[in-house]
Every structure is written in structure tokens, then in C-alpha cells.
Amino acid sequence: MKQGFPTFAAILLIIGAIWLLSDLKIIQIVNIPWIPVILLVVAIGMLYNHYKK
């Protein structure tokens, strides 16, 4: 398995952050309430597992 930058986790983190900002009414995007939290948790877990060695 290639040991590069965790691109998928970074994408999930960015999408989750944008969705969370939308939920907090900082930016305006149509949203689904729990998706940002789920995406952030998954992305942080993936980043943690990638750098945990």
C-alpha cells in the first residue's frame, strides 16, 4: 500500500468543515444536519490512523 498523503481524509475534513460552517450559519449552503459531524469524525480518525506509527 502506498504511504502518501491521505487525500480522501483531507477531502472529508474539508467537506465536513464547510458543512459545519453552514450549520452554524457562517456560510449559506443547503445542508443535512448530522453529515458534517460524521464526516469530521471519519476524517479525523483516518488522519489519526495514517500518522499513528
N, C-alpha and C positions, 0 to 999 in steps of 0.2 A: 504494500500500500504506500502511495506517495505521501510523504510528510511535508506538505506545503502549508500555505495559509488556509485556514478554514473558511473558505469563501461562502459556503452555504450558511454557516453560523453567522457570519457577518451580515449577510443579506437578511436573515431572520431578525437579527438585532436591529437593523435599520428600519425594517418594516414595522417591527413592534414598537420602536420609539416613535415613529411617525403616527402610528395608530393611537398610542398613548397620549401624545400631544393633542391629537384630535379629540380624544375623550375628555381631556382637561380644558377643551375649548380654546387652546392656544392657537391651533390652526383648524380650518374648517374642511373636514373630509367626512363623507358618509361612512359610518362605522358599525362594527359588530362589537358589543360591549366587552366580552372576555377574551377576544382574539389577541389583543396586544399583550396582555399578561401572559398568556400561554406562549406566544412567540418569544417574548423576552426570557421566560424561564427556560425554554428549549434552547435558545441561542446561547445563553449564559452557561448552561450545562454543557453544550457542545464545545464552547471555548474553554471551559474549565478542563474537560476531558482531554482536549487537544494539547494543552500546555502543562498538564499534570504528569510530570515524569521525573 
